[in-house]
């Protein structure tokens, strides 16, 4: 058995886990092979916002699909399949570092907080083969994570 990996899901991976989209089967299969996943509170909220937009504004999913996806996400959180990591978003040093990541890579705040979590979050103490891995379908975020010397898997572009 290999080293224990901490898996962080970004919002794109969370949504694909609960809504049928390109890459959904890949992430579902991966989730079924591994036990516990983490996400930031911001990515959790972002995923709920994407589900909301898909139903209420873009009409991409039905009410039944929206309620099923949202309920399944909440169930995964309540059963600790996906654990939410809070970040001290009000601390000035954190804000400063996140702003620098936004400017450096032209990414959004939520993505910058994901990188911050990988670098300095509660699970960042694991290094080497146990370094946390970010799972994403976002090419720009994946590129930024790699540039920071962190581990990332873009499941739409790379085999695992």
Beta strands, then each sheet from edge to edge (+ up, - down):
strand 1: 7-9
strand 2: 37-40
strand 3: 82-85
strand 4: 133-136
strand 5: 151-154
sheet 1: 3+ 2+ 1+ 4+ 5+
end
